[in-house]
Amino acid sequence: MSTLLQVKGLKTQFFTQDGVVNAVNSISFDLNEGETLGIVGESGCGKSVSVLSLMRLIPTPPGRIVGGEGWFQGRDLLSMDDEEIRSVRGNKIAMIFQDPMTSLNPVLTINQQVSEALELHLGMDKKQARKRSIELLELVRIPAAADRIDDYPHQFSGGMRQRVMIAMGLSCNPQLLIADEPTTALDVTIQAQITDLVKHLKEEIGMAVIWITHDLGVIAGLADRVNVMYAGYITESADVKDIYVDPRHPYTLGLLHSIPRLDAERKEKLTPIEGLPPDLIDMPPGCPFAPRCRYAIDRCLEENPTLESVGRGHTVACWVDVTGGKR
Amino acid sequence: MPENEILLEVKELKMWFPITQGIVFQRHIGDIKAVDGLSFFIRRGETLGLVGESGCGKSTTGRAILQLYRPTAGDVYFEGQNLCKLKGEPLRRMRRKMQMIFQDPYASLNPRMTVGDIVGEPLEVHNILKGKSLRERVMDLLEVVGLNRYFINRYPHEFSGGQRQRIGVARALAVQPDFIVCDEPISALDVSIQAQIINLLEELQAKFHLTYLFIAHDLSVVRHISDRVAVMYLGKIVELTTRKELYENPLHPYTQALLSAVPIPDPAVEAKRKRIILTGDVPSPANPPKGCHFHTRCGVKIAGTCDVTEPEFKDVGREHWVACYRVG
């Protein structure tokens, strides 16, 4: 498998009245062709900002990408001019967003919205675009697609709107689909429909997927690899099996232990992660997780650890070996 | 206190919201049947989980029980008194015994009031305490929910989501209620904070002998916190049983689909699981399907039966009630 996307030292900051918000702090990761990467973290950990930076969709000002490279098919996304990035966006890299209620334009029909990318990127005329739009809606399993294509978004339910978003994302056969919490606003039975759909489409089309979520459960059945993010850093990166079976970062461990599992016997008490996430303007020196960490040693408060390999394809940013003993 | 004492009993509760047409003369053209005939009871000291998808009527049920909405029909007995028949001062006195914790800690606290005013308001409204003793009590309450007692003069915007939810819990506890409706109290919180609030609710339950109606859409959380669980679909309870029974032996096809849809954070388990993917969406409660409300999405429906008459909500033993023709 060859590398599709290589991110090196991506750093994004927001310059606000209160100070500089360190949203993404020099993160690096690779994504292979056809691979599904899960990015997990809580709100404000930089998971959305990191992919928005790659798509160059950060509002400037106040935001600015202050450093890093994002190599996609031999070209650096971060140094492209506006016209070049526009030819990639929605064409080779597509994105679907969290809230299907607000990411569709309420005054345009489904046909107008799905056709837009087809006409713009693939140069289709209206008739071709309409025909292809119907095919796309069928691909995402919208019943009676030909009859519903002239409907407006409000006539669709939440799950159906997310399907329309996916159809739009797929319209130009992207190599990479970025899904930013696509099922968070949906009910579990609809979430199961959407994750199942994406899994099938991935096999049919062979695209790579970056799936952003705060729910470790959702990506367990979806992802090949997982990056765990905290306070703008990648704290752990591993194959999906290792993250759940052999987690090495105290934060990953904390997340896994703090959620009740549907299939596990009831424990007397949950083990929460105490405290609050740090203020991204006034970051503590050392490891950002140290103030909440049960394993923290003196060194953690002074020096921020970098990602080190602890096994095949498994990297962790932590001074302590949580499996016992110091590294 | 006797074991198994029934604190709250709900009988054939209905909450319909009228749909009207016209501006001056509002003609009544239909009803949204948000809650359509619920019967269940809650024992003192237990937690009843109420689960279902958005729009199934679980929050409306909670509010109708507390008489925040006056139910269209049915009875709610709290310690033997029918709340639906009470009004004015007697109802107000009953309200002391029942409180609510809301979903959104950002919307449920008045941004212009200090924490002291927010938590102290129920004490003032019910003429329980005043002045210095009120302040003392509020400070104690803040400590009970794990906040610093000197936060009393701060405003809600100075707190994070989890801390705000703790303020909401302190407010609910202020009047020393017996019964609390927890309406999705952790859904708006971050994963690492959710466990803090769940643990707090459990500690308080043990300490003050509270009874909870715990409304949630997250089946994993409900499994953790509840003694018994009721599953709602489109205004009706389709299944109600003990936690163990529900998760080990779900009988209603909707419960089975719902449980299979919950992702489990373990790739090995996920790979082996068989998912029941429901097709379509929840129908509109303004025009629910005839017969069993679930028949339009059900994989095992019996044509000519399920789509004609509604199944009875019946006891199948082991404290297990279910409304399905396929069962029993």
Boltz contact constraints between the chains, C-beta under 6 A:
constraints:
  - contact:
      token1: [A, 42]
      token2: [B, 190]
      max_distance: 6.0
  - contact:
      token1: [A, 42]
      token2: [B, 191]
      max_distance: 6.0
  - contact:
      token1: [A, 43]
      token2: [B, 190]
      max_distance: 6.0
  - contact:
      token1: [A, 157]
      token2: [B, 281]
      max_distance: 6.0
  - contact:
      token1: [A, 187]
      token2: [B, 53]
      max_distance: 6.0
  - contact:
      token1: [A, 187]
      token2: [B, 54]
      max_distance: 6.0
  - contact:
      token1: [A, 188]
      token2: [B, 261]
      max_distance: 6.0
  - contact:
      token1: [A, 188]
      token2: [B, 262]
      max_distance: 6.0
  - contact:
      token1: [A, 189]
      token2: [B, 261]
      max_distance: 6.0
  - contact:
      token1: [A, 189]
      token2: [B, 278]
      max_distance: 6.0
  - contact:
      token1: [A, 192]
      token2: [B, 261]
      max_distance: 6.0
  - contact:
      token1: [A, 192]
      token2: [B, 275]
      max_distance: 6.0
  - contact:
      token1: [A, 192]
      token2: [B, 277]
      max_distance: 6.0
  - contact:
      token1: [A, 193]
      token2: [B, 277]
      max_distance: 6.0
  - contact:
      token1: [A, 196]
      token2: [B, 277]
      max_distance: 6.0
  - contact:
      token1: [A, 214]
      token2: [B, 191]
      max_distance: 6.0
  - contact:
      token1: [A, 216]
      token2: [B, 265]
      max_distance: 6.0
  - contact:
      token1: [A, 217]
      token2: [B, 263]
      max_distance: 6.0
  - contact:
      token1: [A, 217]
      token2: [B, 264]
      max_distance: 6.0
  - contact:
      token1: [A, 217]
      token2: [B, 265]
      max_distance: 6.0
  - contact:
      token1: [A, 218]
      token2: [B, 263]
      max_distance: 6.0
  - contact:
      token1: [A, 220]
      token2: [B, 265]
      max_distance: 6.0
  - contact:
      token1: [A, 220]
      token2: [B, 266]
      max_distance: 6.0
  - contact:
      token1: [A, 220]
      token2: [B, 267]
      max_distance: 6.0
  - contact:
      token1: [A, 220]
      token2: [B, 270]
      max_distance: 6.0
  - contact:
      token1: [A, 221]
      token2: [B, 270]
      max_distance: 6.0
  - contact:
      token1: [A, 240]
      token2: [B, 267]
      max_distance: 6.0
  - contact:
      token1: [A, 241]
      token2: [B, 267]
      max_distance: 6.0
  - contact:
      token1: [A, 244]
      token2: [B, 266]
      max_distance: 6.0
  - contact:
      token1: [A, 244]
      token2: [B, 267]
      max_distance: 6.0
  - contact:
      token1: [A, 258]
      token2: [B, 192]
      max_distance: 6.0
  - contact:
      token1: [A, 258]
      token2: [B, 195]
      max_distance: 6.0
  - contact:
      token1: [A, 260]
      token2: [B, 220]
      max_distance: 6.0
  - contact:
      token1: [A, 260]
      token2: [B, 221]
      max_distance: 6.0
  - contact:
      token1: [A, 260]
      token2: [B, 224]
      max_distance: 6.0
  - contact:
      token1: [A, 261]
      token2: [B, 220]
      max_distance: 6.0
  - contact:
      token1: [A, 262]
      token2: [B, 219]
      max_distance: 6.0
  - contact:
      token1: [A, 262]
      token2: [B, 220]
      max_distance: 6.0
  - contact:
      token1: [A, 262]
      token2: [B, 262]
      max_distance: 6.0
  - contact:
      token1: [A, 262]
      token2: [B, 264]
      max_distance: 6.0
  - contact:
      token1: [A, 263]
      token2: [B, 264]
      max_distance: 6.0
  - contact:
      token1: [A, 266]
      token2: [B, 224]
      max_distance: 6.0
  - contact:
      token1: [A, 269]
      token2: [B, 199]
      max_distance: 6.0
  - contact:
      token1: [A, 270]
      token2: [B, 195]
      max_distance: 6.0
  - contact:
      token1: [A, 270]
      token2: [B, 198]
      max_distance: 6.0
  - contact:
      token1: [A, 270]
      token2: [B, 199]
      max_distance: 6.0
  - contact:
      token1: [A, 272]
      token2: [B, 195]
      max_distance: 6.0
  - contact:
      token1: [A, 272]
      token2: [B, 196]
      max_distance: 6.0
  - contact:
      token1: [A, 273]
      token2: [B, 192]
      max_distance: 6.0
  - contact:
      token1: [A, 276]
      token2: [B, 160]
      max_distance: 6.0
